[in-house]
Amino acid sequence: MTQERTPRGYPLPHTEHLLSEDVLNLREALTRIDADVAAQEASTQQGQDQLTERLHRQQLRVFHQFGF
């Protein structure tokens, strides 16, 4: 069975294969894509949390400067 992959390494179905032959490739691709999306979401959330914390600290500094 021919094994083609995307540039990111996800397995691709082949036009000459039956769906029953490619179902494992499709499952692997979907599982890996899901893991990549979850990792990206976690990274984005972590970055957002860090920015929120920095903004909060900056606001506290400003309040302290004005005697709040």
PyRosetta script that sets phi, psi and omega in degrees:
from pyrosetta import init, pose_from_sequence

init()
pose = pose_from_sequence("MTQERTPRGYPLPHTEHLLSEDVLNLREALTRIDADVAAQEASTQQGQDQLTERLHRQQLRVFHQFGF")
pose.set_psi(1, 130.2)
pose.set_omega(1, -179.8)
pose.set_phi(2, -70.9)
pose.set_psi(2, 134.5)
pose.set_omega(2, -178.6)
pose.set_phi(3, -115.9)
pose.set_psi(3, 100.4)
pose.set_omega(3, 175.6)
pose.set_phi(4, -100.0)
pose.set_psi(4, 150.8)
pose.set_omega(4, -179.3)
pose.set_phi(5, -135.2)
pose.set_psi(5, 155.1)
pose.set_omega(5, 174.6)
pose.set_phi(6, -75.8)
pose.set_psi(6, 169.6)
pose.set_omega(6, 175.4)
pose.set_phi(7, -58.5)
pose.set_psi(7, -26.3)
pose.set_omega(7, 177.6)
pose.set_phi(8, -86.8)
pose.set_psi(8, -1.0)
pose.set_omega(8, 175.5)
pose.set_phi(9, 93.8)
pose.set_psi(9, 6.4)
pose.set_omega(9, 178.2)
pose.set_phi(10, -75.8)
pose.set_psi(10, 137.6)
pose.set_omega(10, 178.2)
pose.set_phi(11, -70.2)
pose.set_psi(11, 141.7)
pose.set_omega(11, 179.8)
pose.set_phi(12, -109.9)
pose.set_psi(12, 146.5)
pose.set_omega(12, 170.7)
pose.set_phi(13, -70.3)
pose.set_psi(13, 156.3)
pose.set_omega(13, -179.8)
pose.set_phi(14, -111.3)
pose.set_psi(14, 140.0)
pose.set_omega(14, -175.8)
pose.set_phi(15, -62.7)
pose.set_psi(15, -24.3)
pose.set_omega(15, -178.8)
pose.set_phi(16, -89.6)
pose.set_psi(16, -6.3)
pose.set_omega(16, -178.2)
pose.set_phi(17, -90.7)
pose.set_psi(17, 152.5)
pose.set_omega(17, 169.6)
pose.set_phi(18, -75.5)
pose.set_psi(18, 154.2)
pose.set_omega(18, 178.2)
pose.set_phi(19, -57.2)
pose.set_psi(19, -37.9)
pose.set_omega(19, 179.4)
pose.set_phi(20, -62.5)
pose.set_psi(20, -26.6)
pose.set_omega(20, 177.2)
pose.set_phi(21, -80.5)
pose.set_psi(21, -28.7)
pose.set_omega(21, -175.4)
pose.set_phi(22, -97.7)
pose.set_psi(22, -5.5)
pose.set_omega(22, -175.3)
pose.set_phi(23, -59.3)
pose.set_psi(23, -36.4)
pose.set_omega(23, 178.9)
pose.set_phi(24, -68.5)
pose.set_psi(24, -37.9)
pose.set_omega(24, 175.7)
pose.set_phi(25, -62.4)
pose.set_psi(25, -43.6)
pose.set_omega(25, -179.9)
pose.set_phi(26, -64.3)
pose.set_psi(26, -42.0)
pose.set_omega(26, 178.0)
pose.set_phi(27, -63.0)
pose.set_psi(27, -44.1)
pose.set_omega(27, 179.0)
pose.set_phi(28, -62.3)
pose.set_psi(28, -44.6)
pose.set_omega(28, -179.5)
pose.set_phi(29, -61.6)
pose.set_psi(29, -47.4)
pose.set_omega(29, -179.1)
pose.set_phi(30, -63.5)
pose.set_psi(30, -40.1)
pose.set_omega(30, 179.1)
pose.set_phi(31, -64.5)
pose.set_psi(31, -43.5)
pose.set_omega(31, 180.0)
pose.set_phi(32, -69.3)
pose.set_psi(32, -38.8)
pose.set_omega(32, 177.0)
pose.set_phi(33, -63.1)
pose.set_psi(33, -43.7)
pose.set_omega(33, 178.7)
pose.set_phi(34, -60.1)
pose.set_psi(34, -43.0)
pose.set_omega(34, 179.1)
pose.set_phi(35, -65.1)
pose.set_psi(35, -40.5)
pose.set_omega(35, 178.5)
pose.set_phi(36, -64.9)
pose.set_psi(36, -40.9)
pose.set_omega(36, 178.9)
pose.set_phi(37, -65.8)
pose.set_psi(37, -42.6)
pose.set_omega(37, 179.1)
pose.set_phi(38, -62.3)
pose.set_psi(38, -41.3)
pose.set_omega(38, 178.6)
pose.set_phi(39, -64.8)
pose.set_psi(39, -40.3)
pose.set_omega(39, 178.8)
pose.set_phi(40, -65.6)
pose.set_psi(40, -41.5)
pose.set_omega(40, 178.1)
pose.set_phi(41, -62.7)
pose.set_psi(41, -42.3)
pose.set_omega(41, 179.9)
pose.set_phi(42, -64.6)
pose.set_psi(42, -40.7)
pose.set_omega(42, 178.8)
pose.set_phi(43, -65.0)
pose.set_psi(43, -42.5)
pose.set_omega(43, 178.5)
pose.set_phi(44, -63.4)
pose.set_psi(44, -43.1)
pose.set_omega(44, 179.5)
pose.set_phi(45, -64.4)
pose.set_psi(45, -41.1)
pose.set_omega(45, 178.4)
pose.set_phi(46, -62.1)
pose.set_psi(46, -43.7)
pose.set_omega(46, 177.9)
pose.set_phi(47, -62.8)
pose.set_psi(47, -41.4)
pose.set_omega(47, 178.6)
pose.set_phi(48, -64.0)
pose.set_psi(48, -41.5)
pose.set_omega(48, 178.6)
pose.set_phi(49, -62.5)
pose.set_psi(49, -40.8)
pose.set_omega(49, 178.7)
pose.set_phi(50, -65.0)
pose.set_psi(50, -42.3)
pose.set_omega(50, 178.0)
pose.set_phi(51, -64.5)
pose.set_psi(51, -40.4)
pose.set_omega(51, 178.4)
pose.set_phi(52, -62.3)
pose.set_psi(52, -42.1)
pose.set_omega(52, 179.1)
pose.set_phi(53, -64.6)
pose.set_psi(53, -42.8)
pose.set_omega(53, 178.2)
pose.set_phi(54, -62.7)
pose.set_psi(54, -43.6)
pose.set_omega(54, 179.2)
pose.set_phi(55, -62.2)
pose.set_psi(55, -42.9)
pose.set_omega(55, 179.3)
pose.set_phi(56, -61.1)
pose.set_psi(56, -44.9)
pose.set_omega(56, 178.2)
pose.set_phi(57, -62.5)
pose.set_psi(57, -41.5)
pose.set_omega(57, 178.8)
pose.set_phi(58, -63.0)
pose.set_psi(58, -42.1)
pose.set_omega(58, 178.3)
pose.set_phi(59, -62.9)
pose.set_psi(59, -40.4)
pose.set_omega(59, 178.0)
pose.set_phi(60, -63.2)
pose.set_psi(60, -39.9)
pose.set_omega(60, 177.5)
pose.set_phi(61, -61.6)
pose.set_psi(61, -43.0)
pose.set_omega(61, 179.8)
pose.set_phi(62, -63.8)
pose.set_psi(62, -44.4)
pose.set_omega(62, 178.5)
pose.set_phi(63, -60.0)
pose.set_psi(63, -43.0)
pose.set_omega(63, -179.9)
pose.set_phi(64, -64.7)
pose.set_psi(64, -36.2)
pose.set_omega(64, 179.7)
pose.set_phi(65, -65.0)
pose.set_psi(65, -32.1)
pose.set_omega(65, -179.1)
pose.set_phi(66, -95.6)
pose.set_psi(66, 8.0)
pose.set_omega(66, 174.8)
pose.set_phi(67, 80.0)
pose.set_psi(67, 20.8)
pose.set_omega(67, 177.4)
pose.set_phi(68, -81.9)
pose.dump_pdb("model.pdb")
